[in-house]
Amino acid sequence: MKFTEEVNDEVEINVIPLIDVILVLLIFFMATATFDQQTRMKLSLPQVSDSQMQSDKRESLVVQISADGRFFVGSNEVINARIETLMEALQRIAGDDRQQAVMVRADAGAQHQYVITALDALGQLGFSQISIATTRADAASE
């Protein structure tokens, strides 16, 4: 048996539902991109060259915070964890130099409140060059 008849059915793809879905996705992405831009804070960050970093070799004031909430300013322990006591210790050690760099070294297990207390005390006294000490993740595991 020989079939000589050819079947010539054309397959038609309906793209109208696909276009509807693409338009809805396009509108969704446009709306979310607009919200993302409105919530983004625009900052102009300061820049420093390597020569400037090496030329500023003043000793920084170190504020250390232990895991149990004890404060150390320089090598002296602060009597209690109240902000007033910490501010007195900072004033006594730093004197009138508010441009001095301050390094806050907090234990990883210290409560967040202790770090905020130290930063608040430094801010109230007028210190502006404050750094928080960290370690690299690979260096901490060694």
C-alpha positions as CSV (number, residue, x, y, z in Angstrom):
1,M,0.0,0.0,0.0
2,K,1.3,3.3,-1.0
3,F,0.1,6.5,0.4
4,T,0.5,9.3,-2.0
5,E,-1.5,11.9,-0.2
6,E,0.5,14.4,1.8
7,V,-0.9,16.0,4.9
8,N,-0.2,19.7,4.9
9,D,-1.4,20.9,8.3
10,E,0.2,24.2,9.4
11,V,0.8,24.5,13.1
12,E,-0.1,27.9,14.5
13,I,1.3,29.2,17.8
14,N,-0.9,31.6,19.6
15,V,1.4,34.3,21.0
16,I,-1.2,36.6,22.4
17,P,-1.1,35.1,26.0
18,L,2.7,35.2,25.8
19,I,2.6,38.9,25.0
20,D,0.2,39.5,27.9
21,V,2.5,37.8,30.4
22,I,5.5,39.8,29.0
23,L,3.7,43.1,29.4
24,V,2.7,42.3,33.0
25,L,6.3,41.3,33.8
26,L,7.6,44.5,32.2
27,I,5.3,46.7,34.2
28,F,6.2,44.8,37.4
29,F,10.0,45.2,36.8
30,M,9.6,48.9,36.0
31,A,7.6,49.5,39.1
32,T,10.1,47.7,41.4
33,A,13.1,49.4,39.8
34,T,11.5,52.8,40.5
35,F,11.0,51.9,44.2
36,D,14.6,50.7,44.4
37,Q,16.0,54.0,43.2
38,Q,13.9,56.0,45.6
39,T,15.1,54.1,48.7
40,R,18.8,54.1,47.7
41,M,20.8,56.7,49.6
42,K,23.2,58.7,47.4
43,L,26.6,59.2,49.1
44,S,29.8,60.9,48.0
45,L,32.5,58.9,49.7
46,P,35.9,60.5,50.6
47,Q,38.9,59.3,48.7
48,V,42.5,58.9,50.0
49,S,45.7,58.0,48.3
50,D,48.2,55.5,49.8
51,S,50.7,58.4,50.5
52,Q,48.1,60.2,52.6
53,M,47.4,57.1,54.6
54,Q,51.1,56.5,55.3
55,S,51.8,60.1,56.2
56,D,49.2,60.2,59.1
57,K,51.1,58.1,61.7
58,R,49.6,59.6,64.8
59,E,48.8,57.1,67.5
60,S,45.1,56.4,67.6
61,L,43.1,56.2,70.8
62,V,41.9,52.7,71.4
63,V,38.5,51.9,73.0
64,Q,38.2,48.2,73.8
65,I,35.0,46.4,74.7
66,S,35.1,42.9,76.2
67,A,32.5,40.2,75.7
68,D,31.0,40.9,79.2
69,G,30.7,44.6,78.6
70,R,33.8,46.0,80.3
71,F,35.3,49.1,78.6
72,F,39.0,49.9,78.3
73,V,40.2,53.3,77.1
74,G,43.8,53.0,76.2
75,S,45.1,50.5,78.8
76,N,42.9,51.7,81.6
77,E,39.7,50.0,82.5
78,V,36.6,52.1,82.9
79,I,34.9,51.6,86.3
80,N,31.4,50.9,85.0
81,A,29.6,50.7,81.7
82,R,27.6,53.9,82.1
83,I,28.1,56.4,79.2
84,E,28.9,59.3,81.6
85,T,31.8,57.3,83.1
86,L,33.1,56.3,79.6
87,M,32.9,60.0,78.5
88,E,34.9,61.1,81.5
89,A,37.6,58.5,80.8
90,L,37.8,59.6,77.1
91,Q,38.0,63.3,78.0
92,R,40.8,62.5,80.6
93,I,42.9,60.5,78.1
94,A,42.3,62.4,74.9
95,G,42.3,65.9,76.3
96,D,41.1,68.5,73.9
97,D,42.2,66.8,70.7
98,R,38.9,65.8,69.0
99,Q,40.7,65.3,65.7
100,Q,42.5,62.3,67.1
101,A,41.7,59.0,65.4
102,V,39.8,56.5,67.6
103,M,39.8,52.7,67.1
104,V,36.9,50.8,68.6
105,R,37.9,47.2,69.2
106,A,34.9,45.1,70.4
107,D,34.9,41.4,71.1
108,A,32.8,39.4,68.6
109,G,30.7,38.2,71.5
110,A,30.0,41.7,72.9
111,Q,26.4,42.9,72.9
112,H,25.5,45.4,70.3
113,Q,24.4,47.9,73.0
114,Y,28.0,48.1,74.3
115,V,29.4,49.1,70.9
116,I,26.6,51.7,70.4
117,T,27.3,53.1,73.9
118,A,30.9,53.6,73.0
119,L,30.1,55.2,69.6
120,D,27.5,57.4,71.3
121,A,30.0,58.6,73.9
122,L,32.6,59.4,71.2
123,G,30.0,61.2,69.1
124,Q,28.8,63.3,72.0
125,L,32.4,64.3,72.7
126,G,32.9,65.4,69.1
127,F,35.3,62.7,67.8
128,S,34.8,62.4,64.1
129,Q,37.6,59.9,63.0
130,I,36.2,56.7,64.4
131,S,37.1,53.2,63.1
132,I,35.8,49.8,64.1
133,A,38.5,47.1,64.2
134,T,37.7,43.9,62.3
135,T,39.6,40.8,61.2
136,R,39.5,38.9,58.0
137,A,37.4,35.8,58.1
138,D,40.3,33.5,56.9
139,A,42.7,35.1,59.5
140,A,40.2,34.5,62.3
141,S,39.9,30.8,61.6
142,E,43.7,30.2,61.8
